[in-house]
Amino acid sequence: MGSDHSSLVLDTAERRDNKAKYFYFQENWIESKDFKNLVKDKWSDIKSSFTSNCYSLDVSHGCLQALRKYLRGCDLRNKGAQKLVKLDLTKRVEEIDLIAEQRLLTMGEWEKRIKLENKIESLDRQEDLQWKQKAGENWVLLGDANTCFFSSI
């Protein structure tokens, strides 16, 4: 005969593993003119912090980790800054529109308005790229599973 005791497992959640934090390259970063130089400069700064007797693979791995961490933070800062810039540009276009309601705009004012609109469109393109990447092309082209289900009913 066996024992009538049963084991008890108690989880206090003290040593719970953190979820893996994945790094996703944002396509809209390529749109930025200074992105390549930013990465190049940051890589050089990080690489210079390693001693000369480190293995090259360790240096590369350390640089990649630090660069990913930097880009995550940089992306969050840029999103906030882009919103503020877009609001400012929109406000400036609206100010020019108010002037246009009172009188005819000069060529310089028209050129300024067009430049502002081009900057707003550039920010919109970057935002669209970000949402396109997050949503995934399959969802946009084919719809999600619920769409297929409800369409078949």
FENPE-V485726 format. One line per field, one symbol per residue. ss: DSSP state (H for helix, E for strand, C for the rest). psi: psi as a letter, one per 20 degrees, with the letter a starting at -180 (. if undefined). burial: I if it has 9 or more other ideal C-beta (glycine too) atoms within 8 Angstrom, else O. A space follows every 10 residues. Layout:
# FENPE-V485726
ss=???
psi=???
burial=???
This chain:
# FENPE-V485726
ss=CCCCCCCCCC CCCCCCCCCC CCCCCCCHHH HCCCHHHHHH HHHHHHHHCC CCCCCHHHHH HHHHHHHHHH HHHHHHHHHH HHHHHHHHHH HHHHHHHHHH HHCCCCHHHH HHHHHHHHHH HHHHHHHHHH HHHHHCHHHH HHCCHHHHHH HHC
psi=qrqjqqqppp oikhlppqqp oqpppphihh hphjgghggg gggggghiiq rijqqhhggg ghggghgggg hghgggghgg hhgggggggg ghghghhhhh hhrqqrhghg hggggghhgg hghhgggggg hghghqhhgg girahhgggh hi.
burial=OOOOOOOOOO OOOOOOOOOO OOOOOIIIIO IIOOIOOIIO OIIOOIIOOI OOOIOOOIIO OIIOOIIIOI IIOIIOOOOO OIOOIIOOII OIIOOIOOII OOOOIOOOII OIIOOIIOII OIIOIIIOII OIIOOOOOIO OOOOOOOIOO OOO
